[in-house]
Amino acid sequence: GLKENHIQKTKSSYLYREFVDKIYEVTTQRGRKIRITGSHKLLSFEKGVSWIPAGALKKENIIAYPRILVYEGEETLSEDDAYFLGLYVAEGGGRAISNNNKEIVNWIINYISNRFGFNPSVCEDKREKEICYNIQIRNIMKQLLGDLIKSKANTKYIPESVLLGNEKVIKYFLAGYLDGDGYIKKDCSVELGTRSENLAQSLSYLLLRLGISCSWAEKTINNKLFYRLFISGFDRNLLNNLPF
């Protein structure tokens, strides 16, 4: 069998930029995409196990992708910080974070009070069927949120402190994100949606760090492009290990 690839953080010694006339986009049946040069090789199983240049691939060729990305990571954040960042990336924006689950809202209020030393203001939005609670953010929280406060729906991203975190950090971040923005479909699969391609790619990366694969899809709503990630089957069951 193929050995798992272990990823390590290191500094790049130099950057090389290749100039080519054509870039190939490889799209898998599950919606994953990769843009590479024609000479870039991918692992194929068409004639045994061999590396085939992307330019030589044909439709319906079978290629491999990692079952899990093995990277030990670091203790970059506390469990509560990671969970809150997940909630904020999912439902935060500017100086507020919103949620309609009273239990989660109370957790956020207690977290902010204990972590940053102030009781946040909470406004109720009754325009929807369910009451939505908007919790206000103060400047002191910039030490954790950084430039996330400036991000919009289509520019949201996952902070480096999470991307470089260990398995525990990733689990708590994803639990917060799914508690904030996860949607359970009728077939019990889970859907995540975002307007940010960067965020969608990073979520897919974090899931794969836990051995969870997802399918990709794109959908245009009101002339706005949304990226949708679907988690089902065995991968859906692995979500039960997250600390919701």
C-alpha positions as CSV (number, residue, x, y, z in Angstrom):
1,G,0.0,0.0,0.0
2,L,0.9,3.6,-0.3
3,K,2.5,5.3,2.8
4,E,0.9,8.3,4.3
5,N,2.6,11.6,3.4
6,H,3.8,13.5,6.5
7,I,3.8,17.3,6.1
8,Q,6.3,19.5,7.9
9,K,6.5,23.2,8.3
10,T,9.7,24.7,6.8
11,K,11.0,27.8,5.2
12,S,11.2,27.9,1.4
13,S,14.8,28.5,0.2
14,Y,13.6,30.1,-3.1
15,L,10.6,30.4,-5.4
16,Y,10.6,29.2,-9.0
17,R,8.1,30.6,-11.5
18,E,7.5,28.7,-14.7
19,F,6.1,30.3,-17.8
20,V,3.8,28.1,-19.9
21,D,1.3,28.7,-22.7
22,K,-1.4,26.5,-21.2
23,I,-2.7,25.6,-17.7
24,Y,-4.8,22.5,-17.3
25,E,-7.7,22.2,-14.9
26,V,-8.4,18.7,-13.6
27,T,-11.9,18.2,-12.1
28,T,-12.7,15.0,-10.3
29,Q,-16.1,13.4,-10.0
30,R,-16.5,14.8,-6.5
31,G,-16.0,18.3,-7.8
32,R,-12.4,18.8,-6.6
33,K,-10.3,21.0,-8.9
34,I,-6.6,21.5,-9.4
35,R,-4.9,23.8,-11.9
36,I,-1.5,22.7,-13.0
37,T,0.9,22.7,-15.9
38,G,0.8,19.9,-18.5
39,S,4.1,18.4,-17.3
40,H,2.9,18.2,-13.6
41,K,2.5,14.5,-12.8
42,L,-0.5,12.9,-11.0
43,L,-0.6,9.4,-9.6
44,S,-2.8,7.2,-11.8
45,F,-4.1,3.7,-11.6
46,E,-4.9,3.2,-15.3
47,K,-2.0,0.8,-16.1
48,G,-0.8,-0.2,-12.7
49,V,0.4,2.5,-10.4
50,S,2.3,5.2,-12.3
51,W,2.8,9.0,-12.5
52,I,1.2,10.5,-15.6
53,P,1.7,14.1,-16.8
54,A,-1.6,16.1,-16.5
55,G,-1.4,16.8,-20.2
56,A,-1.6,13.1,-21.0
57,L,-4.7,12.4,-18.8
58,K,-8.0,11.6,-20.4
59,K,-11.6,11.9,-19.3
60,E,-12.5,9.3,-16.6
61,N,-8.9,8.3,-15.9
62,I,-8.5,7.3,-12.3
63,I,-6.2,9.4,-10.2
64,A,-5.3,9.3,-6.5
65,Y,-5.6,11.9,-3.8
66,P,-4.5,11.7,-0.1
67,R,-6.9,9.9,2.3
68,I,-5.5,12.0,5.1
69,L,-3.0,14.9,5.4
70,V,-0.6,14.0,8.2
71,Y,0.8,17.1,9.9
72,E,1.2,17.2,13.7
73,G,0.8,20.9,14.0
74,E,1.2,23.0,17.1
75,E,-0.8,24.0,20.2
76,T,-1.5,27.4,18.6
77,L,-4.8,28.1,20.3
78,S,-6.8,27.1,23.3
79,E,-9.9,25.0,22.8
80,D,-12.2,27.9,23.5
81,D,-10.3,30.3,21.2
82,A,-10.4,27.8,18.4
83,Y,-14.1,27.1,18.8
84,F,-14.9,30.9,18.9
85,L,-12.9,31.5,15.8
86,G,-14.9,28.8,14.0
87,L,-18.1,30.5,15.1
88,Y,-16.8,33.9,14.0
89,V,-15.6,32.8,10.6
90,A,-19.0,31.1,10.1
91,E,-21.3,33.9,11.3
92,G,-19.2,36.9,12.3
93,G,-18.6,40.0,10.4
94,G,-17.0,43.3,11.3
95,R,-17.8,44.1,15.0
96,A,-20.6,41.5,15.5
97,I,-21.2,37.8,15.5
98,S,-24.7,36.4,15.1
99,N,-26.5,33.2,16.1
100,N,-30.1,32.1,16.8
101,N,-29.2,29.3,19.2
102,K,-29.6,30.6,22.7
103,E,-27.2,28.0,24.2
104,I,-24.5,29.0,21.8
105,V,-25.2,32.7,22.3
106,N,-24.8,32.2,26.1
107,W,-21.5,30.4,25.5
108,I,-20.2,33.3,23.4
109,I,-21.2,35.9,26.0
110,N,-19.5,33.9,28.8
111,Y,-16.4,33.3,26.6
112,I,-16.0,37.0,25.8
113,S,-16.6,38.0,29.4
114,N,-14.0,35.5,30.8
115,R,-11.5,35.9,27.9
116,F,-11.6,39.7,27.3
117,G,-13.1,41.1,30.5
118,F,-16.2,42.8,29.3
119,N,-19.9,41.9,29.0
120,P,-20.8,42.3,25.3
121,S,-24.0,44.1,24.1
122,V,-26.6,41.8,22.5
123,C,-29.3,43.0,20.1
124,E,-32.3,40.9,19.1
125,D,-33.2,40.8,15.4
126,K,-36.9,39.6,15.1
127,R,-37.2,40.0,11.3
128,E,-36.9,36.3,10.7
129,K,-39.0,33.4,11.9
130,E,-36.4,32.8,14.6
131,I,-34.9,35.5,16.8
132,C,-31.3,36.2,15.8
133,Y,-28.9,37.5,18.4
134,N,-26.2,39.9,17.3
135,I,-23.3,40.0,19.8
136,Q,-21.1,43.1,19.6
137,I,-17.3,42.9,19.3
138,R,-14.8,45.4,20.8
139,N,-11.3,46.5,19.8
140,I,-9.6,44.4,22.5
141,M,-10.7,41.3,20.5
142,K,-8.5,42.2,17.6
143,Q,-5.6,40.4,19.3
144,L,-7.4,37.2,18.4
145,L,-9.4,38.1,15.3
146,G,-6.8,40.2,13.5
147,D,-7.8,41.2,10.0
148,L,-10.8,38.8,10.0
149,I,-12.8,41.8,11.3
150,K,-12.2,43.5,7.9
151,S,-13.2,40.5,5.8
152,K,-16.4,40.3,3.8
153,A,-18.5,37.3,2.9
154,N,-16.4,36.7,-0.3
155,T,-13.0,37.3,1.4
156,K,-13.4,35.3,4.6
157,Y,-10.5,33.0,5.4
158,I,-9.2,30.7,8.1
159,P,-6.4,32.2,10.2
160,E,-2.9,30.8,10.1
161,S,-3.1,29.9,13.8
162,V,-5.8,27.4,12.9
163,L,-4.2,26.1,9.7
164,L,-0.9,25.4,11.6
165,G,-2.7,24.0,14.6
166,N,-2.7,20.5,15.9
167,E,-5.6,18.0,15.6
168,K,-7.3,19.4,18.8
169,V,-7.2,23.0,17.4
170,I,-8.7,21.9,14.1
171,K,-11.4,19.8,15.8
172,Y,-12.6,22.7,18.0
173,F,-12.4,25.2,15.1
174,L,-14.5,22.9,12.8
175,A,-17.0,22.3,15.6
176,G,-17.5,26.0,16.0
177,Y,-17.8,26.5,12.2
178,L,-20.3,23.7,11.8
179,D,-22.3,24.8,14.9
180,G,-22.5,28.2,13.2
181,D,-22.9,27.4,9.5
182,G,-23.4,23.7,9.1
183,Y,-26.6,22.4,7.5
184,I,-28.0,18.9,7.8
185,K,-29.8,17.8,4.7
186,K,-32.7,15.3,4.5
187,D,-30.3,12.5,3.6
188,C,-28.3,13.3,6.8
189,S,-25.4,14.5,4.8
190,V,-23.9,17.9,5.9
191,E,-23.5,20.9,3.7
192,L,-21.2,23.9,4.2
193,G,-21.7,27.0,2.0
194,T,-19.6,30.1,1.5
195,R,-18.9,32.8,-1.0
196,S,-15.2,32.7,-0.3
197,E,-13.2,30.3,-2.5
198,N,-10.2,30.7,-0.1
199,L,-12.4,29.6,2.8
200,A,-13.9,26.7,1.0
201,Q,-10.4,25.4,0.0
202,S,-9.1,25.9,3.6
203,L,-12.1,24.0,5.1
204,S,-11.5,21.2,2.7
205,Y,-7.8,21.1,3.8
206,L,-8.8,21.0,7.5
207,L,-11.3,18.3,7.0
208,L,-8.7,16.2,5.2
209,R,-6.3,16.7,8.1
210,L,-8.8,14.6,10.1
211,G,-9.3,12.1,7.2
212,I,-12.7,13.6,6.2
213,S,-13.3,13.9,2.5
214,C,-15.9,16.2,1.0
215,S,-17.5,16.8,-2.4
216,W,-17.4,20.2,-4.1
217,A,-20.1,22.1,-6.0
218,E,-20.7,25.7,-7.2
219,K,-24.0,27.5,-7.3
220,T,-25.0,31.0,-8.4
221,I,-27.7,32.7,-6.3
222,N,-28.7,36.2,-7.2
223,N,-25.7,36.6,-9.5
224,K,-23.4,35.6,-6.6
225,L,-21.2,32.5,-6.7
226,F,-21.4,30.2,-3.8
227,Y,-19.0,27.3,-3.0
228,R,-20.7,24.2,-1.4
229,L,-19.0,21.4,0.4
230,F,-20.9,18.1,1.0
231,I,-19.9,15.5,3.6
232,S,-21.7,12.2,3.5
233,G,-21.4,8.5,4.2
234,F,-18.4,7.3,6.2
235,D,-17.0,10.8,6.2
236,R,-20.2,12.1,7.7
237,N,-19.9,9.7,10.6
238,L,-16.4,11.0,11.4
239,L,-17.9,14.4,12.1
240,N,-19.4,12.8,15.3
241,N,-15.9,13.0,16.8
242,L,-16.0,16.8,16.8
243,P,-16.6,18.5,20.1
244,F,-19.9,20.2,19.2
